[in-house]
Amino acid sequence: MNEENAVSKGGELVETAMEWLVQDGINIGKAILLALIIFVVGKWIAGAIRNKLRSTMEKRKVDPALVSFGTSIVYYLLMIAVILAAVQQIGFQTTSLVAIIGAAGLAVGLSLQGALSNFAAGVLIIMFRPFKIGDFIDAGGQAGVVQEIGVLVTIMKTPDNKKIIQPNSAIMSGAIVNVTANDTRRVDMTVGVSYSDDLDKVQNIILDVLNADSRILQDPAPQVVVAEMADSSVNFNVRPWCATGDYWGVFFDFQKNIKQRLDKEGVSIPFPQQDVYMHQVAN
């Protein structure tokens, strides 16, 4: 009889377990399926909102850096809401989940202080806008044209076409030199001539070369002054102004033109030299 009772009770347990699996299993499956639908649809909606926001900001000619940064933040916030809604559908209490996420976020934040500092620096860059996309900057020990301002990093391209990924905190922790922030720049150059040359004549030659270049601005006027009596030459400081985009063209062309003109005018350009005197000592 005991064996029959044991078999009977075992059968009842199996039957109960099967009923639970059938009933609750179906409910759990439905909840998981609905949660997946919420996540997929929510992700699609978040992406659509991000794209719509981006196109609207671009039509209104908002700064590209602000477009990238702002749309990324909106997308992440929407995805957090979607994930919470999907998890709640499975049966988790969002209040407890938010508390867990908050505690986990604190722990992660302590371990990712560098990433958080980069994020804070990215916010400061967007707020104060020390530079924009397309500017040539020297910051954090790197120099290049800004291509993208991200949440954590800024991407630059060097003149020789190398890609630099610079953490935002490194940029904001030091001086930022924005080379192209202003429309005009002063080109600082030096011309050295021999001590035997006529300085007034040389000054007029330099001014003629400058005035012959249409890229050089007349307001402010170019400055040509005797700056130094060096070891082997008298040095002129040459300081014309030009549009920022013409800087290197003016600089390189002047070096060639002034050398050809000074040669034509018979003005010598000295180079460092040393005279060695040998004394013979009688034995």
ABEGO torsion letter per residue (X at the ends): XAAAAAAAAAAAAAAAAAAAAAAAAAAAAAAAAAAAAAAAAAAAAAAAAAAAAAAAAAAAGBBAAAAAAAAAAAAAAAAAAAAAAAAAAAGBBAAAAAAAAAAAAAAAAAAAAAAAAAAAAAAAAAAAGABBBGBBBBBGGBBEBBABBBAABBBBBBAAGBBBBBBAAAAAABBBBBAAABABBBBBBBBBBBAABBAAAAAAAAAAAAAABAABBAOBBBBBBBABBBAABBBBBBBBBBBAAAAAAAAAAAAAAAAAAAAAAGBBBBBBBBBBBBBBBBX
